[in-house]
Amino acid sequence: MLHLLKHPQYKERIVEEIREVVVRPKMAKGEGEWEPSSFLDLIDYDDISELGFYSQCFNESLRM
């Protein structure tokens, strides 16, 4: 979290990736409303494998 606060361009890239991979497809299917507080209700295990940049950032934070 600290690194994302220091580098907001990466945070924005992660948020956009989540919108593209998780939120927009679910909204197109009519599976609820998009609110940041309800994000965890939208994501499932299959979506996580498609979040490439998020996975890279997460793995890099573990490495550090």
mmCIF file as Biopython writes it, N, C-alpha, C and O atoms, coordinates in Angstrom:
data_model
#
loop_
_atom_site.group_PDB
_atom_site.id
_atom_site.type_symbol
_atom_site.label_atom_id
_atom_site.label_alt_id
_atom_site.label_comp_id
_atom_site.label_asym_id
_atom_site.label_entity_id
_atom_site.label_seq_id
_atom_site.pdbx_PDB_ins_code
_atom_site.Cartn_x
_atom_site.Cartn_y
_atom_site.Cartn_z
_atom_site.occupancy
_atom_site.B_iso_or_equiv
_atom_site.auth_seq_id
_atom_site.auth_asym_id
_atom_site.pdbx_PDB_model_num
ATOM 1   N N  . MET A ? 1  ? 0.831   -1.193  0.000   1.0 0.0 1  A 1 
ATOM 2   C CA . MET A ? 1  ? 0.000   0.000   0.000   1.0 0.0 1  A 1 
ATOM 3   C C  . MET A ? 1  ? 0.874   1.255   0.000   1.0 0.0 1  A 1 
ATOM 4   O O  . MET A ? 1  ? 0.559   2.239   -0.669  1.0 0.0 1  A 1 
ATOM 5   N N  . LEU A ? 2  ? 1.959   1.214   0.745   1.0 0.0 2  A 1 
ATOM 6   C CA . LEU A ? 2  ? 2.848   2.369   0.809   1.0 0.0 2  A 1 
ATOM 7   C C  . LEU A ? 2  ? 3.410   2.707   -0.569  1.0 0.0 2  A 1 
ATOM 8   O O  . LEU A ? 2  ? 3.475   3.878   -0.944  1.0 0.0 2  A 1 
ATOM 9   N N  . HIS A ? 3  ? 3.810   1.700   -1.311  1.0 0.0 3  A 1 
ATOM 10  C CA . HIS A ? 3  ? 4.369   1.943   -2.641  1.0 0.0 3  A 1 
ATOM 11  C C  . HIS A ? 3  ? 3.318   2.503   -3.593  1.0 0.0 3  A 1 
ATOM 12  O O  . HIS A ? 3  ? 3.639   3.329   -4.448  1.0 0.0 3  A 1 
ATOM 13  N N  . LEU A ? 4  ? 2.081   2.069   -3.460  1.0 0.0 4  A 1 
ATOM 14  C CA . LEU A ? 4  ? 1.022   2.619   -4.306  1.0 0.0 4  A 1 
ATOM 15  C C  . LEU A ? 4  ? 0.736   4.067   -3.944  1.0 0.0 4  A 1 
ATOM 16  O O  . LEU A ? 4  ? 0.400   4.869   -4.815  1.0 0.0 4  A 1 
ATOM 17  N N  . LEU A ? 5  ? 0.864   4.408   -2.678  1.0 0.0 5  A 1 
ATOM 18  C CA . LEU A ? 5  ? 0.686   5.803   -2.275  1.0 0.0 5  A 1 
ATOM 19  C C  . LEU A ? 5  ? 1.823   6.673   -2.789  1.0 0.0 5  A 1 
ATOM 20  O O  . LEU A ? 5  ? 1.615   7.836   -3.136  1.0 0.0 5  A 1 
ATOM 21  N N  . LYS A ? 6  ? 3.020   6.111   -2.836  1.0 0.0 6  A 1 
ATOM 22  C CA . LYS A ? 6  ? 4.169   6.862   -3.342  1.0 0.0 6  A 1 
ATOM 23  C C  . LYS A ? 6  ? 4.149   6.991   -4.862  1.0 0.0 6  A 1 
ATOM 24  O O  . LYS A ? 6  ? 4.717   7.933   -5.415  1.0 0.0 6  A 1 
ATOM 25  N N  . HIS A ? 7  ? 3.498   6.050   -5.537  1.0 0.0 7  A 1 
ATOM 26  C CA . HIS A ? 7  ? 3.464   6.033   -6.999  1.0 0.0 7  A 1 
ATOM 27  C C  . HIS A ? 7  ? 2.012   5.940   -7.478  1.0 0.0 7  A 1 
ATOM 28  O O  . HIS A ? 7  ? 1.555   4.867   -7.872  1.0 0.0 7  A 1 
ATOM 29  N N  . PRO A ? 8  ? 1.295   7.056   -7.443  1.0 0.0 8  A 1 
ATOM 30  C CA . PRO A ? 8  ? -0.142  7.015   -7.783  1.0 0.0 8  A 1 
ATOM 31  C C  . PRO A ? 8  ? -0.429  6.581   -9.222  1.0 0.0 8  A 1 
ATOM 32  O O  . PRO A ? 8  ? -1.537  6.130   -9.510  1.0 0.0 8  A 1 
ATOM 33  N N  . GLN A ? 9  ? 0.534   6.705   -10.124 1.0 0.0 9  A 1 
ATOM 34  C CA . GLN A ? 9  ? 0.286   6.269   -11.507 1.0 0.0 9  A 1 
ATOM 35  C C  . GLN A ? 9  ? 0.052   4.762   -11.567 1.0 0.0 9  A 1 
ATOM 36  O O  . GLN A ? 9  ? -0.714  4.290   -12.408 1.0 0.0 9  A 1 
ATOM 37  N N  . TYR A ? 10 ? 0.699   4.006   -10.689 1.0 0.0 10 A 1 
ATOM 38  C CA . TYR A ? 10 ? 0.482   2.565   -10.652 1.0 0.0 10 A 1 
ATOM 39  C C  . TYR A ? 10 ? -0.866  2.236   -10.030 1.0 0.0 10 A 1 
ATOM 40  O O  . TYR A ? 10 ? -1.548  1.304   -10.455 1.0 0.0 10 A 1 
ATOM 41  N N  . LYS A ? 11 ? -1.240  3.006   -9.026  1.0 0.0 11 A 1 
ATOM 42  C CA . LYS A ? 11 ? -2.552  2.802   -8.407  1.0 0.0 11 A 1 
ATOM 43  C C  . LYS A ? 11 ? -3.650  3.020   -9.439  1.0 0.0 11 A 1 
ATOM 44  O O  . LYS A ? 11 ? -4.595  2.234   -9.516  1.0 0.0 11 A 1 
ATOM 45  N N  . GLU A ? 12 ? -3.532  4.080   -10.230 1.0 0.0 12 A 1 
ATOM 46  C CA . GLU A ? 12 ? -4.536  4.357   -11.252 1.0 0.0 12 A 1 
ATOM 47  C C  . GLU A ? 12 ? -4.566  3.251   -12.307 1.0 0.0 12 A 1 
ATOM 48  O O  . GLU A ? 12 ? -5.634  2.894   -12.803 1.0 0.0 12 A 1 
ATOM 49  N N  . ARG A ? 13 ? -3.411  2.718   -12.642 1.0 0.0 13 A 1 
ATOM 50  C CA . ARG A ? 13 ? -3.347  1.634   -13.630 1.0 0.0 13 A 1 
ATOM 51  C C  . ARG A ? 13 ? -4.024  0.375   -13.097 1.0 0.0 13 A 1 
ATOM 52  O O  . ARG A ? 13 ? -4.711  -0.325  -13.840 1.0 0.0 13 A 1 
ATOM 53  N N  . ILE A ? 14 ? -3.830  0.087   -11.813 1.0 0.0 14 A 1 
ATOM 54  C CA . ILE A ? 14 ? -4.484  -1.072  -11.198 1.0 0.0 14 A 1 
ATOM 55  C C  . ILE A ? 14 ? -5.992  -0.874  -11.164 1.0 0.0 14 A 1 
ATOM 56  O O  . ILE A ? 14 ? -6.745  -1.795  -11.479 1.0 0.0 14 A 1 
ATOM 57  N N  . VAL A ? 15 ? -6.437  0.314   -10.786 1.0 0.0 15 A 1 
ATOM 58  C CA . VAL A ? 15 ? -7.873  0.598   -10.724 1.0 0.0 15 A 1 
ATOM 59  C C  . VAL A ? 15 ? -8.493  0.457   -12.113 1.0 0.0 15 A 1 
ATOM 60  O O  . VAL A ? 15 ? -9.577  -0.112  -12.252 1.0 0.0 15 A 1 
ATOM 61  N N  . GLU A ? 16 ? -7.820  0.965   -13.132 1.0 0.0 16 A 1 
ATOM 62  C CA . GLU A ? 16 ? -8.349  0.854   -14.493 1.0 0.0 16 A 1 
ATOM 63  C C  . GLU A ? 16 ? -8.394  -0.607  -14.950 1.0 0.0 16 A 1 
ATOM 64  O O  . GLU A ? 16 ? -9.343  -1.021  -15.616 1.0 0.0 16 A 1 
ATOM 65  N N  . GLU A ? 17 ? -7.369  -1.385  -14.592 1.0 0.0 17 A 1 
ATOM 66  C CA . GLU A ? 17 ? -7.368  -2.799  -14.946 1.0 0.0 17 A 1 
ATOM 67  C C  . GLU A ? 17 ? -8.541  -3.516  -14.268 1.0 0.0 17 A 1 
ATOM 68  O O  . GLU A ? 17 ? -9.191  -4.355  -14.893 1.0 0.0 17 A 1 
ATOM 69  N N  . ILE A ? 18 ? -8.810  -3.207  -13.037 1.0 0.0 18 A 1 
ATOM 70  C CA . ILE A ? 18 ? -9.938  -3.819  -12.325 1.0 0.0 18 A 1 
ATOM 71  C C  . ILE A ? 18 ? -11.252 -3.434  -12.977 1.0 0.0 18 A 1 
ATOM 72  O O  . ILE A ? 18 ? -12.148 -4.266  -13.119 1.0 0.0 18 A 1 
ATOM 73  N N  . ARG A ? 19 ? -11.369 -2.178  -13.371 1.0 0.0 19 A 1 
ATOM 74  C CA . ARG A ? 19 ? -12.595 -1.748  -14.062 1.0 0.0 19 A 1 
ATOM 75  C C  . ARG A ? 19 ? -12.783 -2.514  -15.367 1.0 0.0 19 A 1 
ATOM 76  O O  . ARG A ? 19 ? -13.891 -2.950  -15.677 1.0 0.0 19 A 1 
ATOM 77  N N  . GLU A ? 20 ? -11.701 -2.681  -16.133 1.0 0.0 20 A 1 
ATOM 78  C CA . GLU A ? 20 ? -11.793 -3.358  -17.432 1.0 0.0 20 A 1 
ATOM 79  C C  . GLU A ? 20 ? -12.071 -4.850  -17.296 1.0 0.0 20 A 1 
ATOM 80  O O  . GLU A ? 20 ? -12.883 -5.398  -18.041 1.0 0.0 20 A 1 
ATOM 81  N N  . VAL A ? 21 ? -11.404 -5.512  -16.353 1.0 0.0 21 A 1 
ATOM 82  C CA . VAL A ? 21 ? -11.469 -6.972  -16.247 1.0 0.0 21 A 1 
ATOM 83  C C  . VAL A ? 21 ? -12.646 -7.439  -15.402 1.0 0.0 21 A 1 
ATOM 84  O O  . VAL A ? 21 ? -13.262 -8.458  -15.716 1.0 0.0 21 A 1 
ATOM 85  N N  . VAL A ? 22 ? -12.965 -6.721  -14.348 1.0 0.0 22 A 1 
ATOM 86  C CA . VAL A ? 22 ? -13.973 -7.193  -13.400 1.0 0.0 22 A 1 
ATOM 87  C C  . VAL A ? 22 ? -15.278 -6.415  -13.509 1.0 0.0 22 A 1 
ATOM 88  O O  . VAL A ? 22 ? -16.341 -7.006  -13.703 1.0 0.0 22 A 1 
ATOM 89  N N  . VAL A ? 23 ? -15.203 -5.113  -13.385 1.0 0.0 23 A 1 
ATOM 90  C CA . VAL A ? 23 ? -16.420 -4.313  -13.223 1.0 0.0 23 A 1 
ATOM 91  C C  . VAL A ? 23 ? -17.236 -4.220  -14.506 1.0 0.0 23 A 1 
ATOM 92  O O  . VAL A ? 23 ? -18.431 -4.512  -14.491 1.0 0.0 23 A 1 
ATOM 93  N N  . ARG A ? 24 ? -16.627 -3.825  -15.602 1.0 0.0 24 A 1 
ATOM 94  C CA . ARG A ? 24 ? -17.409 -3.633  -16.842 1.0 0.0 24 A 1 
ATOM 95  C C  . ARG A ? 24 ? -18.074 -4.904  -17.342 1.0 0.0 24 A 1 
ATOM 96  O O  . ARG A ? 24 ? -19.244 -4.856  -17.722 1.0 0.0 24 A 1 
ATOM 97  N N  . PRO A ? 25 ? -17.377 -6.051  -17.360 1.0 0.0 25 A 1 
ATOM 98  C CA . PRO A ? 25 ? -18.079 -7.270  -17.793 1.0 0.0 25 A 1 
ATOM 99  C C  . PRO A ? 25 ? -19.253 -7.644  -16.886 1.0 0.0 25 A 1 
ATOM 100 O O  . PRO A ? 25 ? -20.288 -8.104  -17.369 1.0 0.0 25 A 1 
ATOM 101 N N  . LYS A ? 26 ? -19.098 -7.449  -15.584 1.0 0.0 26 A 1 
ATOM 102 C CA . LYS A ? 26 ? -20.194 -7.796  -14.666 1.0 0.0 26 A 1 
ATOM 103 C C  . LYS A ? 26 ? -21.352 -6.824  -14.820 1.0 0.0 26 A 1 
ATOM 104 O O  . LYS A ? 26 ? -22.513 -7.225  -14.732 1.0 0.0 26 A 1 
ATOM 105 N N  . MET A ? 27 ? -21.050 -5.545  -15.048 1.0 0.0 27 A 1 
ATOM 106 C CA . MET A ? 27 ? -22.112 -4.564  -15.233 1.0 0.0 27 A 1 
ATOM 107 C C  . MET A ? 27 ? -22.860 -4.829  -16.540 1.0 0.0 27 A 1 
ATOM 108 O O  . MET A ? 27 ? -24.069 -4.608  -16.623 1.0 0.0 27 A 1 
ATOM 109 N N  . ALA A ? 28 ? -22.141 -5.303  -17.561 1.0 0.0 28 A 1 
ATOM 110 C CA . ALA A ? 28 ? -22.792 -5.619  -18.830 1.0 0.0 28 A 1 
ATOM 111 C C  . ALA A ? 28 ? -23.775 -6.775  -18.671 1.0 0.0 28 A 1 
ATOM 112 O O  . ALA A ? 28 ? -24.781 -6.848  -19.377 1.0 0.0 28 A 1 
ATOM 113 N N  . LYS A ? 29 ? -23.475 -7.678  -17.737 1.0 0.0 29 A 1 
ATOM 114 C CA . LYS A ? 29 ? -24.368 -8.813  -17.466 1.0 0.0 29 A 1 
ATOM 115 C C  . LYS A ? 29 ? -25.493 -8.422  -16.513 1.0 0.0 29 A 1 
ATOM 116 O O  . LYS A ? 29 ? -26.420 -9.202  -16.296 1.0 0.0 29 A 1 
ATOM 117 N N  . GLY A ? 30 ? -25.418 -7.226  -15.947 1.0 0.0 30 A 1 
ATOM 118 C CA . GLY A ? 30 ? -26.447 -6.778  -15.012 1.0 0.0 30 A 1 
ATOM 119 C C  . GLY A ? 30 ? -26.303 -7.374  -13.627 1.0 0.0 30 A 1 
ATOM 120 O O  . GLY A ? 30 ? -27.300 -7.654  -12.961 1.0 0.0 30 A 1 
ATOM 121 N N  . GLU A ? 31 ? -25.060 -7.572  -13.187 1.0 0.0 31 A 1 
ATOM 122 C CA . GLU A ? 31 ? -24.821 -8.203  -11.886 1.0 0.0 31 A 1 
ATOM 123 C C  . GLU A ? 31 ? -24.575 -7.179  -10.782 1.0 0.0 31 A 1 
ATOM 124 O O  . GLU A ? 31 ? -23.643 -7.340  -9.995  1.0 0.0 31 A 1 
ATOM 125 N N  . GLY A ? 32 ? -25.375 -6.151  -10.711 1.0 0.0 32 A 1 
ATOM 126 C CA . GLY A ? 32 ? -25.251 -5.205  -9.609  1.0 0.0 32 A 1 
ATOM 127 C C  . GLY A ? 32 ? -24.724 -3.855  -10.029 1.0 0.0 32 A 1 
ATOM 128 O O  . GLY A ? 32 ? -24.452 -3.606  -11.203 1.0 0.0 32 A 1 
ATOM 129 N N  . GLU A ? 33 ? -24.588 -2.995  -9.050  1.0 0.0 33 A 1 
ATOM 130 C CA . GLU A ? 33 ? -24.111 -1.641  -9.255  1.0 0.0 33 A 1 
ATOM 131 C C  . GLU A ? 33 ? -22.646 -1.551  -8.888  1.0 0.0 33 A 1 
ATOM 132 O O  . GLU A ? 33 ? -22.188 -2.246  -7.982  1.0 0.0 33 A 1 
ATOM 133 N N  . TRP A ? 34 ? -21.898 -0.693  -9.589  1.0 0.0 34 A 1 
ATOM 134 C CA . TRP A ? 34 ? -20.485 -0.493  -9.271  1.0 0.0 34 A 1 
ATOM 135 C C  . TRP A ? 34 ? -20.349 0.583   -8.212  1.0 0.0 34 A 1 
ATOM 136 O O  . TRP A ? 34 ? -20.651 1.755   -8.439  1.0 0.0 34 A 1 
ATOM 137 N N  . GLU A ? 35 ? -19.900 0.163   -7.082  1.0 0.0 35 A 1 
ATOM 138 C CA . GLU A ? 35 ? -19.502 1.065   -6.010  1.0 0.0 35 A 1 
ATOM 139 C C  . GLU A ? 35 ? -18.209 0.502   -5.451  1.0 0.0 35 A 1 
ATOM 140 O O  . GLU A ? 35 ? -18.087 -0.710  -5.273  1.0 0.0 35 A 1 
ATOM 141 N N  . PRO A ? 36 ? -17.244 1.366   -5.170  1.0 0.0 36 A 1 
ATOM 142 C CA . PRO A ? 36 ? -15.979 0.846   -4.640  1.0 0.0 36 A 1 
ATOM 143 C C  . PRO A ? 36 ? -16.151 -0.033  -3.406  1.0 0.0 36 A 1 
ATOM 144 O O  . PRO A ? 36 ? -15.383 -0.974  -3.206  1.0 0.0 36 A 1 
ATOM 145 N N  . SER A ? 37 ? -17.129 0.259   -2.596  1.0 0.0 37 A 1 
ATOM 146 C CA . SER A ? 37 ? -17.338 -0.544  -1.387  1.0 0.0 37 A 1 
ATOM 147 C C  . SER A ? 37 ? -17.874 -1.937  -1.702  1.0 0.0 37 A 1 
ATOM 148 O O  . SER A ? 37 ? -17.756 -2.840  -0.873  1.0 0.0 37 A 1 
ATOM 149 N N  . SER A ? 38 ? -18.460 -2.130  -2.880  1.0 0.0 38 A 1 
ATOM 150 C CA . SER A ? 38 ? -19.026 -3.434  -3.239  1.0 0.0 38 A 1 
ATOM 151 C C  . SER A ? 38 ? -18.127 -4.210  -4.192  1.0 0.0 38 A 1 
ATOM 152 O O  . SER A ? 38 ? -18.555 -5.210  -4.768  1.0 0.0 38 A 1 
ATOM 153 N N  . PHE A ? 39 ? -16.876 -3.759  -4.368  1.0 0.0 39 A 1 
ATOM 154 C CA . PHE A ? 39 ? -15.965 -4.405  -5.299  1.0 0.0 39 A 1 
ATOM 155 C C  . PHE A ? 39 ? -15.754 -5.877  -4.966  1.0 0.0 39 A 1 
ATOM 156 O O  . PHE A ? 39 ? -15.743 -6.715  -5.867  1.0 0.0 39 A 1 
ATOM 157 N N  . LEU A ? 40 ? -15.590 -6.199  -3.707  1.0 0.0 40 A 1 
ATOM 158 C CA . LEU A ? 40 ? -15.313 -7.589  -3.318  1.0 0.0 40 A 1 
ATOM 159 C C  . LEU A ? 40 ? -16.477 -8.514  -3.631  1.0 0.0 40 A 1 
ATOM 160 O O  . LEU A ? 40 ? -16.291 -9.721  -3.779  1.0 0.0 40 A 1 
ATOM 161 N N  . ASP A ? 41 ? -17.669 -7.959  -3.733  1.0 0.0 41 A 1 
ATOM 162 C CA . ASP A ? 41 ? -18.822 -8.777  -4.118  1.0 0.0 41 A 1 
ATOM 163 C C  . ASP A ? 41 ? -18.785 -9.134  -5.605  1.0 0.0 41 A 1 
ATOM 164 O O  . ASP A ? 41 ? -19.388 -10.125 -6.015  1.0 0.0 41 A 1 
ATOM 165 N N  . LEU A ? 42 ? -18.088 -8.343  -6.409  1.0 0.0 42 A 1 
ATOM 166 C CA . LEU A ? 42 ? -18.037 -8.573  -7.849  1.0 0.0 42 A 1 
ATOM 167 C C  . LEU A ? 42 ? -16.933 -9.528  -8.279  1.0 0.0 42 A 1 
ATOM 168 O O  . LEU A ? 42 ? -17.094 -10.257 -9.258  1.0 0.0 42 A 1 
ATOM 169 N N  . ILE A ? 43 ? -15.824 -9.534  -7.565  1.0 0.0 43 A 1 
ATOM 170 C CA . ILE A ? 43 ? -14.663 -10.297 -8.007  1.0 0.0 43 A 1 
ATOM 171 C C  . ILE A ? 43 ? -14.782 -11.759 -7.587  1.0 0.0 43 A 1 
ATOM 172 O O  . ILE A ? 43 ? -15.282 -12.069 -6.505  1.0 0.0 43 A 1 
ATOM 173 N N  . ASP A ? 44 ? -14.315 -12.651 -8.460  1.0 0.0 44 A 1 
ATOM 174 C CA . ASP A ? 44 ? -14.254 -14.065 -8.104  1.0 0.0 44 A 1 
ATOM 175 C C  . ASP A ? 44 ? -12.879 -14.613 -8.487  1.0 0.0 44 A 1 
ATOM 176 O O  . ASP A ? 44 ? -12.060 -13.894 -9.058  1.0 0.0 44 A 1 
ATOM 177 N N  . TYR A ? 45 ? -12.634 -15.848 -8.181  1.0 0.0 45 A 1 
ATOM 178 C CA . TYR A ? 45 ? -11.312 -16.451 -8.345  1.0 0.0 45 A 1 
ATOM 179 C C  . TYR A ? 45 ? -10.826 -16.385 -9.789  1.0 0.0 45 A 1 
ATOM 180 O O  . TYR A ? 45 ? -9.643  -16.141 -10.028 1.0 0.0 45 A 1 
ATOM 181 N N  . ASP A ? 46 ? -11.709 -16.595 -10.747 1.0 0.0 46 A 1 
ATOM 182 C CA . ASP A ? 46 ? -11.325 -16.581 -12.160 1.0 0.0 46 A 1 
ATOM 183 C C  . ASP A ? 46 ? -10.850 -15.198 -12.604 1.0 0.0 46 A 1 
ATOM 184 O O  . ASP A ? 46 ? -9.973  -15.091 -13.461 1.0 0.0 46 A 1 
ATOM 185 N N  . ASP A ? 47 ? -11.419 -14.149 -12.031 1.0 0.0 47 A 1 
ATOM 186 C CA . ASP A ? 47 ? -11.023 -12.790 -12.393 1.0 0.0 47 A 1 
ATOM 187 C C  . ASP A ? 47 ? -9.591  -12.479 -11.967 1.0 0.0 47 A 1 
ATOM 188 O O  . ASP A ? 47 ? -8.885  -11.743 -12.655 1.0 0.0 47 A 1 
ATOM 189 N N  . ILE A ? 48 ? -9.168  -13.025 -10.857 1.0 0.0 48 A 1 
ATOM 190 C CA . ILE A ? 48 ? -7.850  -12.714 -10.317 1.0 0.0 48 A 1 
ATOM 191 C C  . ILE A ? 48 ? -6.749  -13.125 -11.294 1.0 0.0 48 A 1 
ATOM 192 O O  . ILE A ? 48 ? -5.748  -12.422 -11.428 1.0 0.0 48 A 1 
ATOM 193 N N  . SER A ? 49 ? -6.925  -14.242 -11.968 1.0 0.0 49 A 1 
ATOM 194 C CA . SER A ? 49 ? -5.901  -14.704 -12.910 1.0 0.0 49 A 1 
ATOM 195 C C  . SER A ? 49 ? -5.775  -13.774 -14.122 1.0 0.0 49 A 1 
ATOM 196 O O  . SER A ? 49 ? -4.746  -13.783 -14.799 1.0 0.0 49 A 1 
ATOM 197 N N  . GLU A ? 50 ? -6.796  -12.983 -14.398 1.0 0.0 50 A 1 
ATOM 198 C CA . GLU A ? 50 ? -6.769  -12.066 -15.532 1.0 0.0 50 A 1 
ATOM 199 C C  . GLU A ? 50 ? -6.204  -10.687 -15.175 1.0 0.0 50 A 1 
ATOM 200 O O  . GLU A ? 50 ? -6.006  -9.857  -16.063 1.0 0.0 50 A 1 
ATOM 201 N N  . LEU A ? 51 ? -5.944  -10.435 -13.903 1.0 0.0 51 A 1 
ATOM 202 C CA . LEU A ? 51 ? -5.407  -9.148  -13.463 1.0 0.0 51 A 1 
ATOM 203 C C  . LEU A ? 51 ? -3.882  -9.203  -13.476 1.0 0.0 51 A 1 
ATOM 204 O O  . LEU A ? 51 ? -3.245  -9.352  -12.434 1.0 0.0 51 A 1 
ATOM 205 N N  . GLY A ? 52 ? -3.315  -9.082  -14.658 1.0 0.0 52 A 1 
ATOM 206 C CA . GLY A ? 52 ? -1.877  -9.228  -14.838 1.0 0.0 52 A 1 
ATOM 207 C C  . GLY A ? 52 ? -1.045  -8.172  -14.126 1.0 0.0 52 A 1 
ATOM 208 O O  . GLY A ? 52 ? -0.110  -8.509  -13.400 1.0 0.0 52 A 1 
ATOM 209 N N  . PHE A ? 53 ? -1.371  -6.903  -14.324 1.0 0.0 53 A 1 
ATOM 210 C CA . PHE A ? 53 ? -0.572  -5.842  -13.708 1.0 0.0 53 A 1 
ATOM 211 C C  . PHE A ? 53 ? -0.725  -5.864  -12.195 1.0 0.0 53 A 1 
ATOM 212 O O  . PHE A ? 53 ? 0.248   -5.661  -11.469 1.0 0.0 53 A 1 
ATOM 213 N N  . TYR A ? 54 ? -1.928  -6.107  -11.722 1.0 0.0 54 A 1 
ATOM 214 C CA . TYR A ? 54 ? -2.148  -6.220  -10.277 1.0 0.0 54 A 1 
ATOM 215 C C  . TYR A ? 54 ? -1.292  -7.341  -9.700  1.0 0.0 54 A 1 
ATOM 216 O O  . TYR A ? 54 ? -0.673  -7.174  -8.649  1.0 0.0 54 A 1 
ATOM 217 N N  . SER A ? 55 ? -1.256  -8.474  -10.378 1.0 0.0 55 A 1 
ATOM 218 C CA . SER A ? 55 ? -0.462  -9.612  -9.908  1.0 0.0 55 A 1 
ATOM 219 C C  . SER A ? 55 ? 1.022   -9.268  -9.868  1.0 0.0 55 A 1 
ATOM 220 O O  . SER A ? 55 ? 1.728   -9.646  -8.932  1.0 0.0 55 A 1 
ATOM 221 N N  . GLN A ? 56 ? 1.492   -8.549  -10.885 1.0 0.0 56 A 1 
ATOM 222 C CA . GLN A ? 56 ? 2.892   -8.140  -10.903 1.0 0.0 56 A 1 
ATOM 223 C C  . GLN A ? 56 ? 3.218   -7.231  -9.725  1.0 0.0 56 A 1 
ATOM 224 O O  . GLN A ? 56 ? 4.252   -7.395  -9.078  1.0 0.0 56 A 1 
ATOM 225 N N  . CYS A ? 57 ? 2.340   -6.277  -9.447  1.0 0.0 57 A 1 
ATOM 226 C CA . CYS A ? 57 ? 2.560   -5.363  -8.319  1.0 0.0 57 A 1 
ATOM 227 C C  . CYS A ? 57 ? 2.526   -6.117  -6.998  1.0 0.0 57 A 1 
ATOM 228 O O  . CYS A ? 57 ? 3.340   -5.859  -6.111  1.0 0.0 57 A 1 
ATOM 229 N N  . PHE A ? 58 ? 1.597   -7.034  -6.865  1.0 0.0 58 A 1 
ATOM 230 C CA . PHE A ? 58 ? 1.491   -7.811  -5.630  1.0 0.0 58 A 1 
ATOM 231 C C  . PHE A ? 58 ? 2.749   -8.652  -5.426  1.0 0.0 58 A 1 
ATOM 232 O O  . PHE A ? 58 ? 3.302   -8.681  -4.326  1.0 0.0 58 A 1 
ATOM 233 N N  . ASN A ? 59 ? 3.200   -9.326  -6.464  1.0 0.0 59 A 1 
ATOM 234 C CA . ASN A ? 59 ? 4.395   -10.160 -6.355  1.0 0.0 59 A 1 
ATOM 235 C C  . ASN A ? 59 ? 5.643   -9.330  -6.065  1.0 0.0 59 A 1 
ATOM 236 O O  . ASN A ? 59 ? 6.519   -9.761  -5.315  1.0 0.0 59 A 1 
ATOM 237 N N  . GLU A ? 60 ? 5.722   -8.155  -6.651  1.0 0.0 60 A 1 
ATOM 238 C CA . GLU A ? 60 ? 6.864   -7.278  -6.384  1.0 0.0 60 A 1 
ATOM 239 C C  . GLU A ? 60 ? 6.860   -6.796  -4.931  1.0 0.0 60 A 1 
ATOM 240 O O  . GLU A ? 60 ? 7.915   -6.667  -4.311  1.0 0.0 60 A 1 
ATOM 241 N N  . SER A ? 61 ? 5.684   -6.536  -4.403  1.0 0.0 61 A 1 
ATOM 242 C CA . SER A ? 61 ? 5.629   -6.120  -2.992  1.0 0.0 61 A 1 
ATOM 243 C C  . SER A ? 61 ? 6.052   -7.261  -2.071  1.0 0.0 61 A 1 
ATOM 244 O O  . SER A ? 61 ? 6.674   -7.021  -1.037  1.0 0.0 61 A 1 
ATOM 245 N N  . LEU A ? 62 ? 5.723   -8.491  -2.433  1.0 0.0 62 A 1 
ATOM 246 C CA . LEU A ? 62 ? 6.189   -9.629  -1.643  1.0 0.0 62 A 1 
ATOM 247 C C  . LEU A ? 62 ? 7.703   -9.788  -1.744  1.0 0.0 62 A 1 
ATOM 248 O O  . LEU A ? 62 ? 8.372   -10.122 -0.766  1.0 0.0 62 A 1 
ATOM 249 N N  . ARG A ? 63 ? 8.228   -9.545  -2.934  1.0 0.0 63 A 1 
ATOM 250 C CA . ARG A ? 63 ? 9.670   -9.653  -3.125  1.0 0.0 63 A 1 
ATOM 251 C C  . ARG A ? 63 ? 10.406  -8.613  -2.294  1.0 0.0 63 A 1 
ATOM 252 O O  . ARG A ? 63 ? 11.457  -8.898  -1.718  1.0 0.0 63 A 1 
ATOM 253 N N  . MET A ? 64 ? 9.855   -7.413  -2.233  1.0 0.0 64 A 1 
ATOM 254 C CA . MET A ? 64 ? 10.512  -6.341  -1.485  1.0 0.0 64 A 1 
ATOM 255 C C  . MET A ? 64 ? 10.424  -6.609  0.007   1.0 0.0 64 A 1 
ATOM 256 O O  . MET A ? 64 ? 10.922  -5.816  0.807   1.0 0.0 64 A 1 
#
